Amino acid sequence: MECRVGCAACCIAPSISSPIPGMTAGKPAGVRCIQLTEDNRCQLFGRIERPAVCGSIRPSEEMCGAGSWEAHERLTEWEQLTRPECREKITSSALPD
């Protein structure tokens, strides 16, 4: 699957802990990456300054869904489910009594 031009869900919904040029402390979840253009294209795409984590995100049917709205919704949900406090709750609820 190829990225949908102008989608940018993966550049907005998830948090990124790696430094990004212009966002040295990384990017909080739900915040537009400073490197996105007005038409939602990455200014760092294909450049050495692009964080490795950004290059490791690969589009898939599961992640991207039927459109950018669905991709944003899914990535937002996944971000919430992988927050440390949520992982602790899931792990502790899965333990036997």
Backbone hydrogen bonds in HBPLUS format (Angstrom, degrees):
<---DONOR---> <-ACCEPTOR-->    atom                        ^
c    i                          cat <-CA-CA->   ^        H-A-AA   ^      H-
h    n   atom  resd res      DA  || num        DHA   H-A  angle D-A-AA Bond
n    s   type  num  typ     dist DA aas  dist angle  dist       angle   num
A0007-CYS N   A0004-ARG O   3.05 MM   3  5.51 157.3  2.10 143.1 139.4     1
A0011-CYS N   A0008-ALA O   2.89 MM   3  5.01 151.1  1.97 106.1 115.7     2
A0012-ILE N   A0009-ALA O   3.19 MM   3  5.23 164.2  2.21 105.4 109.6     3
A0013-ALA N   A0009-ALA O   2.91 MM   4  5.72 152.8  1.98 153.6 160.5     4
A0033-CYS N   A0011-CYS O   3.09 MM  22  5.71 134.0  2.31 152.5 165.8     5
A0030-GLY N   A0012-ILE O   2.93 MM  18  5.22 124.2  2.24 138.0 147.5     6
A0030-GLY N   A0013-ALA O   3.07 MM  17  4.44 138.2  2.25 103.3 115.6     7
A0016-ILE N   A0027-LYS O   2.77 MM  11  4.93 157.8  1.82 143.7 150.2     8
A0027-LYS N   A0016-ILE O   2.72 MM  11  4.93 154.3  1.79 140.8 150.0     9
A0020-ILE N   A0023-MET O   3.03 MM   3  4.89 168.6  2.05 123.3 126.4    10
A0023-MET N   A0020-ILE O   2.64 MM   3  4.89 163.2  1.66 140.9 143.3    11
A0026-GLY N   A0023-MET O   2.90 MM   3  5.32 158.1  1.95 124.4 126.1    12
A0031-VAL N   A0028-PRO O   3.33 MM   3  5.77 154.9  2.40 133.7 132.4    13
A0036-LEU N   A0033-CYS O   3.09 MM   3  5.67 168.2  2.11 120.6 121.9    14
A0043-GLN N   A0035-GLN O   2.92 MM   8  5.40 160.8  1.95 149.7 156.2    15
A0037-THR N   A0041-ARG O   2.84 MM   4  5.25 152.0  1.92 141.9 151.2    16
A0040-ASN N   A0037-THR O   2.97 MM   3  5.07 148.9  2.06 117.9 116.4    17
A0047-ARG N   A0044-LEU O   2.82 MM   3  5.24 156.5  1.87 147.0 144.5    18
A0050-ARG N   A0047-ARG O   3.17 MM   3  5.70 160.8  2.21 114.0 119.7    19
A0054-CYS N   A0051-PRO O   3.04 MM   3  5.44 128.4  2.32 106.4 118.9    20
A0055-GLY N   A0051-PRO O   3.32 MM   4  6.78 154.3  2.39 148.1 155.1    21
A0056-SER N   A0052-ALA O   2.96 MM   4  6.20 128.6  2.24 143.4 158.0    22
A0057-ILE N   A0054-CYS O   3.38 MM   3  5.60 153.5  2.46 102.5 109.5    23
A0064-CYS N   A0060-SER O   2.75 MM   4  5.75 171.0  1.76 162.9 166.1    24
A0065-GLY N   A0061-GLU O   2.87 MM   4  5.15 151.0  1.96 133.4 139.5    25
A0070-GLU N   A0067-GLY O   3.05 MM   3  5.35 119.9  2.42 103.1 117.3    26
A0071-ALA N   A0067-GLY O   2.95 MM   4  6.27 158.0  2.00 154.4 161.6    27
A0072-HIS N   A0068-SER O   2.91 MM   4  6.06 162.2  1.94 149.5 153.7    28
A0073-GLU N   A0069-TRP O   3.03 MM   4  6.21 155.8  2.09 139.8 146.7    29
A0074-ARG N   A0070-GLU O   2.86 MM   4  6.07 165.2  1.89 154.4 157.7    30
A0075-LEU N   A0071-ALA O   2.92 MM   4  6.03 170.8  1.93 154.4 157.3    31
A0076-THR N   A0072-HIS O   2.96 MM   4  5.99 150.5  2.05 142.5 150.7    32
A0077-GLU N   A0073-GLU O   3.03 MM   4  6.26 156.7  2.09 144.1 150.3    33
A0078-TRP N   A0074-ARG O   2.84 MM   4  6.13 164.2  1.87 155.7 160.0    34
A0079-GLU N   A0075-LEU O   2.91 MM   4  5.98 154.1  1.97 141.2 148.4    35
A0080-GLN N   A0076-THR O   3.07 MM   4  6.32 158.8  2.12 146.8 151.8    36
A0081-LEU N   A0077-GLU O   2.93 MM   4  6.21 156.4  1.99 151.9 158.8    37
A0082-THR N   A0078-TRP O   3.05 MM   4  6.18 131.6  2.29 142.6 153.8    38
A0082-THR N   A0079-GLU O   3.29 MM   3  5.32 138.5  2.47  96.1 107.1    39
A0083-ARG N   A0080-GLN O   3.38 MM   3  5.43 167.4  2.40 103.8 107.1    40
A0086-CYS N   A0083-ARG O   2.97 MM   3  5.30 126.2  2.27 110.2 124.6    41
A0087-ARG N   A0083-ARG O   2.96 MM   4  6.23 160.4  2.00 160.9 167.5    42
A0088-GLU N   A0084-PRO O   3.00 MM   4  6.23 159.0  2.05 153.3 158.3    43
A0089-LYS N   A0085-GLU O   3.24 MM   4  6.34 154.4  2.31 134.6 140.8    44
A0090-ILE N   A0086-CYS O   2.95 MM   4  6.21 162.8  1.98 154.7 159.0    45
A0091-THR N   A0087-ARG O   2.88 MM   4  6.01 166.3  1.90 152.7 156.7    46
A0092-SER N   A0088-GLU O   2.90 MM   4  6.01 166.9  1.92 150.1 154.0    47
A0093-SER N   A0089-LYS O   2.98 MM   4  6.03 149.7  2.07 143.4 151.7    48
A0094-ALA N   A0090-ILE O   3.11 MM   4  6.23 128.4  2.39 138.4 151.1    49
A0094-ALA N   A0091-THR O   3.19 MM   3  5.22 137.7  2.37  96.3 108.1    50
A0095-LEU N   A0092-SER O   3.36 MM   3  5.33 155.3  2.43  96.9 104.0    51
